[in-house]
Amino acid sequence: MTDFPKMLMLLGAVIFAVGLFMQVIGKLPGDIFVKKGNVTFFFPVVTCIVISIILSVLFSIFGRMK
């Protein structure tokens, strides 16, 4: 197999893992959720931090593979 199909499969697996992670975890403690009347505001602060850390680790690992 060439490198491109392997990279596509790896990218698909990463996207699947992130989707599964988001589905299982849902709202984390520390996420901002405000509901007043008909207005709802949700900002996933902690979720963004966790995703950022995971992506930083993954990019660091894949950056060393070259």
PDB file as gemmi writes it, atoms N, CA and C in Angstrom:
CRYST1    1.000    1.000    1.000  90.00  90.00  90.00 P 1                      
ATOM      1  N   MET A   1       0.834  -1.186   0.000  1.00  0.00           N  
ATOM      2  CA  MET A   1       0.000   0.000   0.000  1.00  0.00           C  
ATOM      3  C   MET A   1       0.879   1.250   0.000  1.00  0.00           C  
ATOM      4  N   THR A   2       0.427   2.259  -0.687  1.00  0.00           N  
ATOM      5  CA  THR A   2       1.200   3.499  -0.699  1.00  0.00           C  
ATOM      6  C   THR A   2       0.881   4.315   0.551  1.00  0.00           C  
ATOM      7  N   ASP A   3       1.549   5.430   0.709  1.00  0.00           N  
ATOM      8  CA  ASP A   3       1.378   6.248   1.907  1.00  0.00           C  
ATOM      9  C   ASP A   3       0.033   6.967   1.958  1.00  0.00           C  
ATOM     10  N   PHE A   4      -0.495   7.387   0.808  1.00  0.00           N  
ATOM     11  CA  PHE A   4      -1.734   8.162   0.801  1.00  0.00           C  
ATOM     12  C   PHE A   4      -2.932   7.382   1.349  1.00  0.00           C  
ATOM     13  N   PRO A   5      -3.184   6.138   0.915  1.00  0.00           N  
ATOM     14  CA  PRO A   5      -4.310   5.398   1.499  1.00  0.00           C  
ATOM     15  C   PRO A   5      -4.143   5.140   2.998  1.00  0.00           C  
ATOM     16  N   LYS A   6      -2.923   4.906   3.432  1.00  0.00           N  
ATOM     17  CA  LYS A   6      -2.680   4.711   4.853  1.00  0.00           C  
ATOM     18  C   LYS A   6      -3.005   5.981   5.642  1.00  0.00           C  
ATOM     19  N   MET A   7      -2.620   7.131   5.095  1.00  0.00           N  
ATOM     20  CA  MET A   7      -2.893   8.402   5.754  1.00  0.00           C  
ATOM     21  C   MET A   7      -4.401   8.664   5.815  1.00  0.00           C  
ATOM     22  N   LEU A   8      -5.119   8.329   4.730  1.00  0.00           N  
ATOM     23  CA  LEU A   8      -6.575   8.497   4.731  1.00  0.00           C  
ATOM     24  C   LEU A   8      -7.238   7.605   5.779  1.00  0.00           C  
ATOM     25  N   MET A   9      -6.783   6.372   5.898  1.00  0.00           N  
ATOM     26  CA  MET A   9      -7.345   5.469   6.902  1.00  0.00           C  
ATOM     27  C   MET A   9      -7.039   5.969   8.306  1.00  0.00           C  
ATOM     28  N   LEU A  10      -5.851   6.479   8.518  1.00  0.00           N  
ATOM     29  CA  LEU A  10      -5.472   7.015   9.811  1.00  0.00           C  
ATOM     30  C   LEU A  10      -6.308   8.257  10.146  1.00  0.00           C  
ATOM     31  N   LEU A  11      -6.495   9.131   9.179  1.00  0.00           N  
ATOM     32  CA  LEU A  11      -7.318  10.321   9.380  1.00  0.00           C  
ATOM     33  C   LEU A  11      -8.762   9.929   9.706  1.00  0.00           C  
ATOM     34  N   GLY A  12      -9.288   8.936   9.010  1.00  0.00           N  
ATOM     35  CA  GLY A  12     -10.636   8.449   9.299  1.00  0.00           C  
ATOM     36  C   GLY A  12     -10.741   7.877  10.705  1.00  0.00           C  
ATOM     37  N   ALA A  13      -9.718   7.142  11.135  1.00  0.00           N  
ATOM     38  CA  ALA A  13      -9.720   6.581  12.483  1.00  0.00           C  
ATOM     39  C   ALA A  13      -9.656   7.678  13.543  1.00  0.00           C  
ATOM     40  N   VAL A  14      -8.871   8.722  13.273  1.00  0.00           N  
ATOM     41  CA  VAL A  14      -8.772   9.841  14.222  1.00  0.00           C  
ATOM     42  C   VAL A  14     -10.104  10.577  14.310  1.00  0.00           C  
ATOM     43  N   ILE A  15     -10.731  10.833  13.173  1.00  0.00           N  
ATOM     44  CA  ILE A  15     -12.025  11.509  13.175  1.00  0.00           C  
ATOM     45  C   ILE A  15     -13.064  10.661  13.901  1.00  0.00           C  
ATOM     46  N   PHE A  16     -13.046   9.351  13.682  1.00  0.00           N  
ATOM     47  CA  PHE A  16     -13.962   8.454  14.380  1.00  0.00           C  
ATOM     48  C   PHE A  16     -13.726   8.493  15.883  1.00  0.00           C  
ATOM     49  N   ALA A  17     -12.458   8.458  16.297  1.00  0.00           N  
ATOM     50  CA  ALA A  17     -12.123   8.476  17.721  1.00  0.00           C  
ATOM     51  C   ALA A  17     -12.562   9.785  18.371  1.00  0.00           C  
ATOM     52  N   VAL A  18     -12.358  10.905  17.682  1.00  0.00           N  
ATOM     53  CA  VAL A  18     -12.779  12.200  18.229  1.00  0.00           C  
ATOM     54  C   VAL A  18     -14.300  12.245  18.338  1.00  0.00           C  
ATOM     55  N   GLY A  19     -15.010  11.750  17.336  1.00  0.00           N  
ATOM     56  CA  GLY A  19     -16.470  11.715  17.384  1.00  0.00           C  
ATOM     57  C   GLY A  19     -16.983  10.832  18.512  1.00  0.00           C  
ATOM     58  N   LEU A  20     -16.362   9.691  18.692  1.00  0.00           N  
ATOM     59  CA  LEU A  20     -16.737   8.800  19.795  1.00  0.00           C  
ATOM     60  C   LEU A  20     -16.448   9.448  21.140  1.00  0.00           C  
ATOM     61  N   PHE A  21     -15.313  10.112  21.242  1.00  0.00           N  
ATOM     62  CA  PHE A  21     -14.952  10.825  22.474  1.00  0.00           C  
ATOM     63  C   PHE A  21     -15.980  11.899  22.796  1.00  0.00           C  
ATOM     64  N   MET A  22     -16.369  12.678  21.798  1.00  0.00           N  
ATOM     65  CA  MET A  22     -17.349  13.742  22.009  1.00  0.00           C  
ATOM     66  C   MET A  22     -18.715  13.167  22.387  1.00  0.00           C  
ATOM     67  N   GLN A  23     -19.081  12.033  21.811  1.00  0.00           N  
ATOM     68  CA  GLN A  23     -20.368  11.412  22.108  1.00  0.00           C  
ATOM     69  C   GLN A  23     -20.398  10.861  23.532  1.00  0.00           C  
ATOM     70  N   VAL A  24     -19.315  10.243  23.954  1.00  0.00           N  
ATOM     71  CA  VAL A  24     -19.263   9.619  25.283  1.00  0.00           C  
ATOM     72  C   VAL A  24     -19.126  10.677  26.377  1.00  0.00           C  
ATOM     73  N   ILE A  25     -18.241  11.632  26.178  1.00  0.00           N  
ATOM     74  CA  ILE A  25     -17.969  12.628  27.210  1.00  0.00           C  
ATOM     75  C   ILE A  25     -19.116  13.623  27.326  1.00  0.00           C  
ATOM     76  N   GLY A  26     -19.574  14.156  26.211  1.00  0.00           N  
ATOM     77  CA  GLY A  26     -20.643  15.151  26.258  1.00  0.00           C  
ATOM     78  C   GLY A  26     -20.165  16.439  26.885  1.00  0.00           C  
ATOM     79  N   LYS A  27     -20.918  16.968  27.827  1.00  0.00           N  
ATOM     80  CA  LYS A  27     -20.547  18.211  28.495  1.00  0.00           C  
ATOM     81  C   LYS A  27     -19.625  17.904  29.670  1.00  0.00           C  
ATOM     82  N   LEU A  28     -18.513  18.563  29.716  1.00  0.00           N  
ATOM     83  CA  LEU A  28     -17.568  18.381  30.808  1.00  0.00           C  
ATOM     84  C   LEU A  28     -17.805  19.436  31.880  1.00  0.00           C  
ATOM     85  N   PRO A  29     -17.447  19.127  33.125  1.00  0.00           N  
ATOM     86  CA  PRO A  29     -17.536  20.157  34.163  1.00  0.00           C  
ATOM     87  C   PRO A  29     -16.601  21.314  33.810  1.00  0.00           C  
ATOM     88  N   GLY A  30     -17.077  22.520  33.937  1.00  0.00           N  
ATOM     89  CA  GLY A  30     -16.290  23.687  33.577  1.00  0.00           C  
ATOM     90  C   GLY A  30     -16.753  24.335  32.293  1.00  0.00           C  
ATOM     91  N   ASP A  31     -17.583  23.631  31.514  1.00  0.00           N  
ATOM     92  CA  ASP A  31     -18.160  24.236  30.324  1.00  0.00           C  
ATOM     93  C   ASP A  31     -19.204  25.263  30.766  1.00  0.00           C  
ATOM     94  N   ILE A  32     -19.277  26.357  30.044  1.00  0.00           N  
ATOM     95  CA  ILE A  32     -20.180  27.445  30.414  1.00  0.00           C  
ATOM     96  C   ILE A  32     -21.538  27.216  29.752  1.00  0.00           C  
ATOM     97  N   PHE A  33     -22.581  27.181  30.568  1.00  0.00           N  
ATOM     98  CA  PHE A  33     -23.945  27.003  30.085  1.00  0.00           C  
ATOM     99  C   PHE A  33     -24.848  27.974  30.824  1.00  0.00           C  
ATOM    100  N   VAL A  34     -25.448  28.908  30.087  1.00  0.00           N  
ATOM    101  CA  VAL A  34     -26.329  29.912  30.680  1.00  0.00           C  
ATOM    102  C   VAL A  34     -27.649  29.886  29.928  1.00  0.00           C  
ATOM    103  N   LYS A  35     -28.749  29.799  30.668  1.00  0.00           N  
ATOM    104  CA  LYS A  35     -30.068  29.839  30.050  1.00  0.00           C  
ATOM    105  C   LYS A  35     -30.913  30.870  30.784  1.00  0.00           C  
ATOM    106  N   LYS A  36     -31.307  31.900  30.050  1.00  0.00           N  
ATOM    107  CA  LYS A  36     -32.151  32.956  30.607  1.00  0.00           C  
ATOM    108  C   LYS A  36     -33.299  33.200  29.642  1.00  0.00           C  
ATOM    109  N   GLY A  37     -34.474  32.846  30.066  1.00  0.00           N  
ATOM    110  CA  GLY A  37     -35.640  33.031  29.213  1.00  0.00           C  
ATOM    111  C   GLY A  37     -35.541  32.201  27.958  1.00  0.00           C  
ATOM    112  N   ASN A  38     -35.655  32.849  26.814  1.00  0.00           N  
ATOM    113  CA  ASN A  38     -35.585  32.148  25.528  1.00  0.00           C  
ATOM    114  C   ASN A  38     -34.172  32.082  24.955  1.00  0.00           C  
ATOM    115  N   VAL A  39     -33.196  32.587  25.688  1.00  0.00           N  
ATOM    116  CA  VAL A  39     -31.822  32.636  25.193  1.00  0.00           C  
ATOM    117  C   VAL A  39     -30.975  31.596  25.922  1.00  0.00           C  
ATOM    118  N   THR A  40     -30.269  30.801  25.151  1.00  0.00           N  
ATOM    119  CA  THR A  40     -29.353  29.804  25.709  1.00  0.00           C  
ATOM    120  C   THR A  40     -27.967  30.051  25.143  1.00  0.00           C  
ATOM    121  N   PHE A  41     -26.970  30.069  26.031  1.00  0.00           N  
ATOM    122  CA  PHE A  41     -25.577  30.267  25.622  1.00  0.00           C  
ATOM    123  C   PHE A  41     -24.765  29.105  26.164  1.00  0.00           C  
ATOM    124  N   PHE A  42     -24.019  28.431  25.282  1.00  0.00           N  
ATOM    125  CA  PHE A  42     -23.175  27.311  25.682  1.00  0.00           C  
ATOM    126  C   PHE A  42     -21.806  27.492  25.058  1.00  0.00           C  
ATOM    127  N   PHE A  43     -20.767  27.513  25.889  1.00  0.00           N  
ATOM    128  CA  PHE A  43     -19.401  27.592  25.401  1.00  0.00           C  
ATOM    129  C   PHE A  43     -18.586  26.502  26.087  1.00  0.00           C  
ATOM    130  N   PRO A  44     -18.139  25.489  25.337  1.00  0.00           N  
ATOM    131  CA  PRO A  44     -17.427  24.349  25.922  1.00  0.00           C  
ATOM    132  C   PRO A  44     -15.945  24.646  26.182  1.00  0.00           C  
ATOM    133  N   VAL A  45     -15.656  25.390  27.237  1.00  0.00           N  
ATOM    134  CA  VAL A  45     -14.277  25.795  27.543  1.00  0.00           C  
ATOM    135  C   VAL A  45     -13.396  24.576  27.804  1.00  0.00           C  
ATOM    136  N   VAL A  46     -13.794  23.743  28.728  1.00  0.00           N  
ATOM    137  CA  VAL A  46     -12.978  22.584  29.116  1.00  0.00           C  
ATOM    138  C   VAL A  46     -12.880  21.589  27.966  1.00  0.00           C  
ATOM    139  N   THR A  47     -13.970  21.397  27.249  1.00  0.00           N  
ATOM    140  CA  THR A  47     -13.942  20.493  26.105  1.00  0.00           C  
ATOM    141  C   THR A  47     -12.948  20.980  25.056  1.00  0.00           C  
ATOM    142  N   CYS A  48     -12.904  22.272  24.809  1.00  0.00           N  
ATOM    143  CA  CYS A  48     -11.937  22.842  23.852  1.00  0.00           C  
ATOM    144  C   CYS A  48     -10.504  22.620  24.322  1.00  0.00           C  
ATOM    145  N   ILE A  49     -10.265  22.774  25.596  1.00  0.00           N  
ATOM    146  CA  ILE A  49      -8.920  22.563  26.145  1.00  0.00           C  
ATOM    147  C   ILE A  49      -8.500  21.110  25.992  1.00  0.00           C  
ATOM    148  N   VAL A  50      -9.407  20.182  26.302  1.00  0.00           N  
ATOM    149  CA  VAL A  50      -9.095  18.753  26.192  1.00  0.00           C  
ATOM    150  C   VAL A  50      -8.806  18.381  24.745  1.00  0.00           C  
ATOM    151  N   ILE A  51      -9.632  18.855  23.822  1.00  0.00           N  
ATOM    152  CA  ILE A  51      -9.412  18.562  22.403  1.00  0.00           C  
ATOM    153  C   ILE A  51      -8.098  19.166  21.924  1.00  0.00           C  
ATOM    154  N   SER A  52      -7.766  20.359  22.391  1.00  0.00           N  
ATOM    155  CA  SER A  52      -6.515  20.999  22.013  1.00  0.00           C  
ATOM    156  C   SER A  52      -5.306  20.192  22.492  1.00  0.00           C  
ATOM    157  N   ILE A  53      -5.379  19.690  23.709  1.00  0.00           N  
ATOM    158  CA  ILE A  53      -4.276  18.875  24.237  1.00  0.00           C  
ATOM    159  C   ILE A  53      -4.119  17.593  23.440  1.00  0.00           C  
ATOM    160  N   ILE A  54      -5.237  16.934  23.143  1.00  0.00           N  
ATOM    161  CA  ILE A  54      -5.181  15.685  22.385  1.00  0.00           C  
ATOM    162  C   ILE A  54      -4.610  15.921  20.992  1.00  0.00           C  
ATOM    163  N   LEU A  55      -5.076  16.975  20.308  1.00  0.00           N  
ATOM    164  CA  LEU A  55      -4.554  17.261  18.976  1.00  0.00           C  
ATOM    165  C   LEU A  55      -3.079  17.650  19.004  1.00  0.00           C  
ATOM    166  N   SER A  56      -2.655  18.372  20.032  1.00  0.00           N  
ATOM    167  CA  SER A  56      -1.244  18.735  20.149  1.00  0.00           C  
ATOM    168  C   SER A  56      -0.372  17.497  20.297  1.00  0.00           C  
ATOM    169  N   VAL A  57      -0.814  16.559  21.101  1.00  0.00           N  
ATOM    170  CA  VAL A  57      -0.062  15.309  21.282  1.00  0.00           C  
ATOM    171  C   VAL A  57      -0.023  14.518  19.981  1.00  0.00           C  
ATOM    172  N   LEU A  58      -1.171  14.408  19.299  1.00  0.00           N  
ATOM    173  CA  LEU A  58      -1.204  13.663  18.044  1.00  0.00           C  
ATOM    174  C   LEU A  58      -0.315  14.294  16.981  1.00  0.00           C  
ATOM    175  N   PHE A  59      -0.382  15.617  16.822  1.00  0.00           N  
ATOM    176  CA  PHE A  59       0.454  16.282  15.825  1.00  0.00           C  
ATOM    177  C   PHE A  59       1.936  16.177  16.183  1.00  0.00           C  
ATOM    178  N   SER A  60       2.242  16.183  17.454  1.00  0.00           N  
ATOM    179  CA  SER A  60       3.623  16.023  17.878  1.00  0.00           C  
ATOM    180  C   SER A  60       4.136  14.631  17.517  1.00  0.00           C  
ATOM    181  N   ILE A  61       3.313  13.622  17.753  1.00  0.00           N  
ATOM    182  CA  ILE A  61       3.700  12.244  17.432  1.00  0.00           C  
ATOM    183  C   ILE A  61       3.863  12.070  15.925  1.00  0.00           C  
ATOM    184  N   PHE A  62       2.890  12.580  15.150  1.00  0.00           N  
ATOM    185  CA  PHE A  62       2.959  12.404  13.704  1.00  0.00           C  
ATOM    186  C   PHE A  62       4.045  13.276  13.081  1.00  0.00           C  
ATOM    187  N   GLY A  63       4.388  14.373  13.720  1.00  0.00           N  
ATOM    188  CA  GLY A  63       5.456  15.235  13.224  1.00  0.00           C  
ATOM    189  C   GLY A  63       6.826  14.580  13.348  1.00  0.00           C  
ATOM    190  N   ARG A  64       6.982  13.724  14.329  1.00  0.00           N  
ATOM    191  CA  ARG A  64       8.256  13.021  14.539  1.00  0.00           C  
ATOM    192  C   ARG A  64       8.417  11.831  13.595  1.00  0.00           C  
ATOM    193  N   MET A  65       7.335  11.384  12.970  1.00  0.00           N  
ATOM    194  CA  MET A  65       7.390  10.194  12.115  1.00  0.00           C  
ATOM    195  C   MET A  65       8.138  10.451  10.814  1.00  0.00           C  
ATOM    196  N   LYS A  66       8.272  11.694  10.419  1.00  0.00           N  
ATOM    197  CA  LYS A  66       8.927  11.998   9.137  1.00  0.00           C  
ATOM    198  C   LYS A  66      10.412  11.833   9.203  1.00  0.00           C  
TER     199      LYS A  66                                                      
END                                                                             
